[in-house]
Amino acid sequence: MSGTAGGQSTGKRLRQPIVVVLGHVDHGKTTLLDRIRGTAVTAKEPGLITQHVGASVVPASVIEKLAEPLKKLIPFKLIIPGLLFIDTPGHELFTNLRRRGGSVADFAILVVDINEGFQPQTYESIEILKQRRVPFIVAANKIDKIPGWKPNPNTPFVISHRKQPQWVQEELERRLWDNVIAKLYEVGFQADRFDRVKDFTRTVAVIPISAKTGEGIAELLAVLAGLAQRYLQNRLRFAEGPARGVILELREQPGLGTAADVIIYDGVLRRGDLIVTGGLEGPVITRVRALLMPKPLQEIRVAKRELEPVDEVYAAAGVRVVAPGIENAVAGAPIYVATSEEEAKQLAEKVRREIEALRIKTDAEGVVVKADTLGSLEALVEALRQKNIPIRYADVGPVAKRDVIEAVASKEINKFYAVILAFNVKILPEAEAEAEKHEIKIFQHNVIYQLLEDFEKWYREQIEAEK
Ligand code: GDP
């Protein structure tokens, strides 16, 4: 993989690709992220990992250093400045990294326990990645649990699979094929071990790793960086214009009220900038009062860092934004810098329309959908549409009495849609009572895939019972 083609000659700056980690619970997402952030320590490049709010940057120098033993396998010189990893793994947060018709994330690592194989959230992650059209690679984790595996102490971040006894190598191959590659084929992806892949646009690269011992991390980072600068150059071209971003989460900032953790994917955000975002009650136009970033430290500690005010941040970045009125915004909403009041109004209208398009209100038959964030609502609505399940009403928030009233109205048209699908939200007591009274079925889950499966199973049973 040589990724320098054309990049340097253009003279244009590239930003870091934004990378997310997804996968089933306990398959090692958190351990992998910790390990990646810790690599800089081992690579003897202290101070180079930059901690952002909600994200961390692994600089190109660290990746090149780690990948040194792999020169023959992956020869490239990096032109991207590094990789920006979103710190919180899993698809809940990922769905909030929304961007019209896609995602703010440029790349994803899907973590699969090589011994356990695909699980419900593995499938769900793949569905969401497909929906949002995010390219991904697969980290086949926990290779150290293969019986007989001996970690490589000399170059600890490089896989030692060729140094294992024949039978251990064979077992690795078997698990890799049966539990990961074959499963990817089943869901429509051609896949192979990364060092056998010839065309990365057609084949998903699978990298055996151990987040525990660190083996394979060098390959993982090298493949990611190589792929990003080879295939994503247009997307990563950085313009020093007004910032474009998305609200990842809203948080209480002691002494300053509600702040928004924002991922900036283009441009520059400055203190005092006029910004436009949106909430369920409408657009929010305000000015940035403060931008907060973690204090840089010499020593690398990923844990809680004190924040300090900064004057500006360049994409790609994670930053905490303090601004009056931002508490009315919603996670998953876009955030834009406007260069004039006039432009702010136009952007506000754009944001309003975008958010309204995700909330559904009809008089037709269909299910009622409630989700915890704008991002998960969008993912859920999209998944329902793909399955041709009609939606009467969809919004963000707990299941309330009015949702039950909507379901009752739907039931009057078609009793099979007397249903509320609640994703990661509470059911308010009065809603519960009302649902019982009107025999409205409420499905509740924190896995989209499972929520739909529960509903579809119930639906089929109702149809069967009718016959
Ligand atoms: P998450 O839920 O996907 O974030 O999973 P975690 O990172 O919390 O890992 C779940 C468990 O698996 C923890 O006990 C980890 O120590 C363990 N684990 C993670 N990666 C590895 C690995 O590569 N090898 C082994 N043996 N255990 C691992």
Boltz pocket constraint, residues with backbone or C-beta under 6 A from the ligand:
constraints:
  - pocket:
      binder: B
      contacts: [[A, 23], [A, 24], [A, 25], [A, 26], [A, 27], [A, 28], [A, 29], [A, 30], [A, 31], [A, 32], [A, 89], [A, 141], [A, 142], [A, 143], [A, 144], [A, 145], [A, 209], [A, 210], [A, 211], [A, 212], [A, 213]]
      max_distance: 6.0
